[in-house]
Structures are given as structure tokens and as C-alpha cells.
Amino acid sequence: MLTTAEIIKKVRELEIKSKKLTRHLFTGEYHSAFKGRGMLFKEVREYQAGDDIRFIDWNVSARFNHPFSKVFEEERELSVMLLVDVSASSLFGTTHARKKDLITEVAAVMAFSAISNNDKVGVLFFSDVIEKYIPPKKGRDHVLYIVRELLTAQPKNKGTRIGHALQRLNNTVRQSSIVFLLSDFLDNEFEDGLKVAGKKHDVIGIKVYDKMDMQLPDAGLMEIEDAESGARSWIDTSDYLVRQQYEAAFFNHTNYCKNIFVRAGCELLHIRTGEDYVKVLQKFFVGRNR
């Protein structure tokens, strides 16, 4: 459990890092990657060669006996929702950080990117129940509150029900939003919820995993415990076939998640603990812009 002083220090560190990334690396890329909800009327000006004739304001043109065009601008304000998995499996990590730490940092970066573009941001924390819901709002104080909650979340339950979180999102968030779903996706029953969410929102999954989620070390006989169910078993990691089956199960589940996102018309990013997540996010933003 972090002390109050440690929490304040970590919040400040995340704010400084997030703002630096937003200012120097994501400048314009976040803005371009996520378009506004539509166009707003801005002004009327004299018709210029190349203007779309559909936007000629005939009333003003008749009054001045000269063609005038309506000018529109993009309605930029967006709502960003962070769906954050706080189940027990997120506490696992063997390289530099736990999955929870990586999820917290990426969520903080996305939250600060949102407010730097004057967008609203909210969070839904989930395990196999909805742990906490923070409605979308603007402003630095709101994001600092979100970051504190990310750092100090103490879930009541251990399991993972992504479908339940998506159902809450679909029932609660009426406005079309940018949704970042951050999880290790250790769940097999969320396709229906994702399909519904994908029709209304722009959903981007961020699958966070640890190297040992993918590969077992050759370390002999080991007792392992499922962090969410508590089930224990012994496995012989020195057996090549055991390690191969473990790795195959990881990639089978990864492909399963990819296919679910493709069928729902959504995108899925993969970030490993110890990896430079900034490069992954930059590549995503640039790809969106193209």
C-alpha cells in the first residue's frame, strides 16, 4: 500500500512524463487520429473560386447581390473513456513492471493527451464486477484525480469479465466516444459486448502482457497458482513439450482476441511489460492519420 506522500510523488511523475510525451511526441497525432463528431457553422464569407456551391448562402447572396459561402469547422470536442482491468492477473509482472503499472502509465498518457486537446475523459474500473465509474469531464484536476485512482485502485474482486464492463459502457455512455480498453484479456466471453460497443464507439483494445505470459523458463518442477481463481498445479518446465504447449496456448488466445476485434470492426494493440509502449502508440496514431 502506497503512502500519501508516495502517491503524490507518483502522480506528479506520471503528469510530467505524460505531458512531455503529449507535447513532444504526440503533438498533432492524437488530434488527427481521432476526428470530431461533425462540422459546426463558423461564418459567412465572400464566395471564392473552388468553394463548394452546395455551401452558398443564398439569402446573404441575394441581400448583397454577390455570392457568399458558408464556412464550417470541425466539431472537435470528444469524450474519451478508459476501461481499465484491475483484476488480480494485472498484478503479475517479471520484467521491470507489473501489467498493472504499464496499464496505469498508458492510461495516464491517454488521459493527458485527451485534456491537452480539450476533450473530456472518464474511467471505468472493472474486474468481474464494475469496481468504479468516473464520468467524463475536462480539466487537469479531473485527470489528476483519475491518475490517483489508477495508482490506488483496490478491487473487491479478482476475476475478469470484459463483457460486463462493455455492457456497462453501452448502457451508461450515450455519446459516441473514443474507448481505450486496457487489459490482459484473460477472458473468453466478450465478443457480443464488443460488437455492440464497436457500432457506437471507436474502440481500441490495448492488450498488455508479460514475457512469462508467453514463455515459461526452463526451471524444473514449479507450482503455479491462478491469480484469479486460486487454483494450483505443478508443471515440469524442463519438459520442452510443456513449454511449447504453454507458448502455443498464449498465441492461440492472442489470435482469438485479434479475430474478435476484427469482427467487431475495432482495433487491438499489443504491449509487453518492459517494452517501449511509446513506439507502439506512435505507430498507431501515425497509421490512423494515413
C-alpha positions as CSV (number, residue, x, y, z in Angstrom):
1,M,0.0,0.0,0.0
2,L,1.4,3.4,-1.1
3,T,1.7,6.2,1.5
4,T,0.0,9.5,0.7
5,A,3.5,11.1,0.0
6,E,4.3,8.2,-2.4
7,I,1.0,8.6,-4.2
8,I,1.5,12.4,-4.6
9,K,5.1,11.8,-5.9
10,K,3.9,9.1,-8.4
11,V,1.0,11.3,-9.6
12,R,3.4,14.1,-10.2
13,E,5.9,11.8,-12.0
14,L,3.2,10.5,-14.3
15,E,1.9,14.0,-15.0
16,I,5.4,15.2,-16.0
17,K,6.1,12.2,-18.2
18,S,2.6,12.2,-19.8
19,K,2.8,15.9,-20.6
20,K,6.3,15.6,-22.1
21,L,5.1,12.7,-24.3
22,T,2.0,14.6,-25.3
23,R,3.9,17.8,-26.1
24,H,6.9,16.3,-27.9
25,L,5.8,13.0,-29.4
26,F,2.1,13.0,-29.8
27,T,1.7,16.7,-30.9
28,G,-1.0,16.8,-33.6
29,E,-1.0,13.0,-33.9
30,Y,-3.7,12.4,-31.3
31,H,-5.7,15.3,-32.7
32,S,-5.5,13.9,-36.2
33,A,-6.1,10.3,-35.3
34,F,-9.5,11.0,-33.7
35,K,-11.8,13.1,-35.7
36,G,-14.6,15.2,-34.2
37,R,-18.3,14.3,-34.3
38,G,-19.2,16.6,-37.2
39,M,-19.0,20.1,-38.6
40,L,-20.1,23.3,-37.0
41,F,-21.1,26.5,-38.8
42,K,-18.4,29.2,-38.3
43,E,-19.1,32.2,-40.5
44,V,-20.1,33.5,-43.9
45,R,-17.6,35.0,-46.3
46,E,-17.5,36.0,-50.0
47,Y,-17.5,33.2,-52.4
48,Q,-14.0,32.2,-53.6
49,A,-13.1,30.1,-56.6
50,G,-13.1,26.4,-55.7
51,D,-15.8,26.8,-52.9
52,D,-18.4,24.0,-52.9
53,I,-21.6,25.5,-54.5
54,R,-23.6,23.5,-52.0
55,F,-22.5,25.8,-49.3
56,I,-23.5,29.1,-50.9
57,D,-25.7,31.1,-48.6
58,W,-28.5,32.2,-51.0
59,N,-30.2,34.5,-48.5
60,V,-27.0,36.5,-47.8
61,S,-26.0,36.4,-51.5
62,A,-29.4,37.8,-52.6
63,R,-29.2,40.6,-49.9
64,F,-25.7,41.8,-51.2
65,N,-26.2,40.8,-54.8
66,H,-23.0,38.9,-54.6
67,P,-22.3,35.2,-53.8
68,F,-21.4,34.3,-50.2
69,S,-20.3,30.9,-48.9
70,K,-20.9,29.3,-45.5
71,V,-17.7,28.2,-43.7
72,F,-17.6,25.2,-41.4
73,E,-15.1,23.9,-38.9
74,E,-14.7,20.5,-37.3
75,E,-16.6,20.0,-34.0
76,R,-13.5,18.8,-32.1
77,E,-14.8,18.1,-28.6
78,L,-14.7,14.3,-27.9
79,S,-15.2,12.1,-24.9
80,V,-12.5,9.5,-24.1
81,M,-13.4,6.5,-22.0
82,L,-10.7,4.4,-20.4
83,L,-11.9,0.8,-19.5
84,V,-9.3,-0.4,-17.0
85,D,-8.9,-4.0,-16.0
86,V,-7.9,-4.2,-12.3
87,S,-8.3,-8.0,-11.9
88,A,-5.8,-10.0,-10.0
89,S,-3.9,-11.1,-13.1
90,S,-2.9,-7.5,-13.7
91,L,-0.6,-7.7,-10.6
92,F,1.7,-10.1,-12.4
93,G,5.0,-9.0,-13.9
94,T,8.5,-10.3,-14.2
95,T,10.2,-7.5,-16.3
96,H,10.7,-4.0,-14.9
97,A,7.0,-3.6,-14.0
98,R,3.7,-5.4,-13.4
99,K,1.0,-5.3,-16.0
100,K,-0.9,-3.0,-13.7
101,D,1.9,-0.5,-13.7
102,L,2.0,-0.5,-17.5
103,I,-1.8,-0.1,-17.8
104,T,-1.7,2.8,-15.3
105,E,1.0,4.6,-17.2
106,V,-0.6,4.1,-20.7
107,A,-4.0,5.2,-19.3
108,A,-2.4,8.3,-17.7
109,V,-0.8,9.2,-21.1
110,M,-4.1,8.8,-22.9
111,A,-5.9,10.9,-20.3
112,F,-3.4,13.8,-20.5
113,S,-3.4,13.6,-24.3
114,A,-7.2,13.9,-24.2
115,I,-7.3,17.0,-22.0
116,S,-4.5,18.7,-23.9
117,N,-6.9,18.6,-26.9
118,N,-9.7,19.9,-24.7
119,D,-11.5,16.5,-24.7
120,K,-13.4,15.0,-21.8
121,V,-12.1,11.8,-20.2
122,G,-13.7,9.2,-17.9
123,V,-12.8,5.8,-16.5
124,L,-14.5,2.6,-15.8
125,F,-12.5,0.2,-13.5
126,F,-13.6,-3.4,-13.7
127,S,-12.7,-6.9,-12.5
128,D,-15.5,-9.4,-12.8
129,V,-17.7,-6.6,-11.4
130,I,-17.8,-2.9,-12.0
131,E,-15.3,-1.6,-9.4
132,K,-15.7,2.2,-10.0
133,Y,-17.1,4.5,-12.7
134,I,-15.8,8.1,-13.1
135,P,-17.9,10.1,-15.7
136,P,-16.1,12.0,-18.4
137,K,-15.1,15.6,-17.5
138,K,-12.5,18.1,-18.7
139,G,-9.6,19.6,-16.8
140,R,-6.2,18.9,-15.2
141,D,-7.7,18.4,-11.7
142,H,-10.1,15.7,-13.1
143,V,-7.2,13.9,-14.7
144,L,-5.1,14.1,-11.6
145,Y,-8.0,12.5,-9.7
146,I,-8.2,9.8,-12.3
147,V,-4.4,9.1,-12.0
148,R,-4.7,8.9,-8.2
149,E,-7.5,6.3,-8.6
150,L,-5.4,4.4,-11.2
151,L,-2.5,4.2,-8.7
152,T,-4.6,3.3,-5.6
153,A,-7.3,1.0,-7.0
154,Q,-8.1,-1.8,-4.5
155,P,-10.5,-4.1,-6.4
156,K,-13.1,-6.0,-4.4
157,N,-13.0,-9.0,-6.8
158,K,-10.2,-10.9,-8.5
159,G,-11.8,-12.2,-11.7
160,T,-12.2,-10.7,-15.2
161,R,-15.5,-10.1,-17.1
162,I,-14.7,-7.8,-20.0
163,G,-18.2,-8.3,-21.4
164,H,-19.7,-7.0,-18.2
165,A,-17.6,-3.8,-18.5
166,L,-18.6,-3.3,-22.1
167,Q,-22.3,-3.8,-21.2
168,R,-22.0,-1.0,-18.6
169,L,-20.2,1.2,-21.1
170,N,-23.0,0.6,-23.7
171,N,-25.7,1.3,-21.1
172,T,-24.1,4.3,-19.5
173,V,-22.1,6.3,-22.0
174,R,-24.7,7.7,-24.5
175,Q,-22.4,10.0,-26.5
176,S,-20.2,8.3,-29.2
177,S,-16.7,8.2,-27.6
178,I,-13.1,7.1,-28.1
179,V,-12.8,4.0,-25.9
180,F,-9.4,2.5,-24.8
181,L,-9.9,-0.9,-23.3
182,L,-6.8,-1.8,-21.3
183,S,-6.5,-5.4,-20.2
184,D,-4.5,-8.7,-20.5
185,F,-7.8,-10.1,-21.9
186,L,-7.8,-13.3,-19.9
187,D,-11.5,-13.7,-20.7
188,N,-13.3,-15.6,-23.5
189,E,-16.8,-14.1,-23.3
190,F,-16.7,-10.5,-24.5
191,E,-17.4,-10.7,-28.3
192,D,-21.1,-9.8,-28.1
193,G,-20.4,-6.7,-25.9
194,L,-17.5,-5.6,-28.2
195,K,-19.7,-5.8,-31.3
196,V,-22.3,-3.6,-29.7
197,A,-19.7,-1.1,-28.4
198,G,-18.0,-1.1,-31.8
199,K,-21.1,0.1,-33.6
200,K,-21.4,3.1,-31.3
201,H,-17.9,3.9,-30.2
202,D,-14.4,4.0,-31.6
203,V,-12.9,1.1,-29.6
204,I,-9.2,0.5,-29.3
205,G,-8.1,-2.5,-27.3
206,I,-4.6,-2.4,-25.6
207,K,-3.6,-6.0,-24.7
208,V,-0.9,-5.8,-22.0
209,Y,1.2,-9.0,-21.4
210,D,4.3,-10.1,-19.7
211,K,7.1,-12.2,-21.3
212,M,6.3,-15.0,-18.9
213,D,2.6,-15.0,-20.0
214,M,4.1,-16.1,-23.3
215,Q,7.1,-18.3,-22.4
216,L,7.9,-20.4,-19.4
217,P,11.5,-20.6,-18.2
218,D,13.4,-23.9,-18.1
219,A,13.4,-24.0,-14.3
220,G,12.4,-27.6,-13.5
221,L,9.3,-28.5,-11.4
222,M,7.2,-25.5,-10.5
223,E,4.0,-25.0,-8.5
224,I,1.9,-22.3,-10.2
225,E,-1.2,-20.5,-9.0
226,D,-4.0,-18.9,-11.0
227,A,-4.1,-15.3,-9.5
228,E,-7.9,-15.0,-10.2
229,S,-9.3,-18.5,-9.3
230,G,-6.6,-19.5,-6.8
231,A,-6.3,-22.9,-8.5
232,R,-2.8,-24.5,-8.1
233,S,-1.0,-27.1,-10.1
234,W,2.5,-28.5,-10.6
235,I,4.2,-28.3,-14.0
236,D,7.6,-29.6,-15.2
237,T,9.1,-26.5,-17.0
238,S,12.1,-28.6,-18.0
239,D,9.9,-30.6,-20.4
240,Y,10.2,-29.0,-23.9
241,L,6.7,-30.1,-24.8
242,V,5.2,-28.4,-21.7
243,R,6.9,-25.1,-22.6
244,Q,5.8,-25.5,-26.3
245,Q,2.2,-26.1,-25.3
246,Y,2.2,-23.1,-22.9
247,E,3.5,-20.8,-25.7
248,A,1.0,-22.2,-28.2
249,A,-1.9,-21.5,-25.8
250,F,-0.7,-17.9,-25.5
251,F,-0.6,-17.3,-29.2
252,N,-3.9,-19.2,-29.7
253,H,-5.6,-16.8,-27.3
254,T,-3.9,-13.8,-28.9
255,N,-5.3,-14.8,-32.3
256,Y,-8.7,-15.4,-30.7
257,C,-8.6,-11.8,-29.4
258,K,-7.4,-10.4,-32.7
259,N,-10.3,-12.1,-34.6
260,I,-12.9,-10.8,-32.1
261,F,-11.7,-7.2,-32.6
262,V,-11.6,-7.6,-36.4
263,R,-15.2,-9.0,-36.5
264,A,-16.3,-6.1,-34.3
265,G,-14.6,-3.5,-36.5
266,C,-12.3,-2.4,-33.7
267,E,-8.5,-2.3,-33.3
268,L,-6.2,-4.1,-31.0
269,L,-2.7,-3.1,-29.9
270,H,-0.2,-5.3,-28.1
271,I,2.2,-4.0,-25.5
272,R,4.6,-6.1,-23.4
273,T,5.9,-5.1,-20.0
274,G,9.5,-3.8,-20.4
275,E,8.7,-2.7,-24.0
276,D,8.7,0.9,-25.2
277,Y,4.9,1.5,-25.3
278,V,5.5,5.0,-26.8
279,K,6.6,3.5,-30.1
280,V,3.5,1.3,-30.2
281,L,1.2,4.3,-29.6
282,Q,3.0,6.5,-32.1
283,K,2.8,3.8,-34.8
284,F,-0.9,3.5,-34.1
285,F,-1.5,7.3,-34.3
286,V,0.5,7.6,-37.5
287,G,-1.3,4.7,-39.0
288,R,-4.6,6.2,-38.1
289,N,-3.6,9.5,-39.8
290,R,-2.7,7.8,-43.0
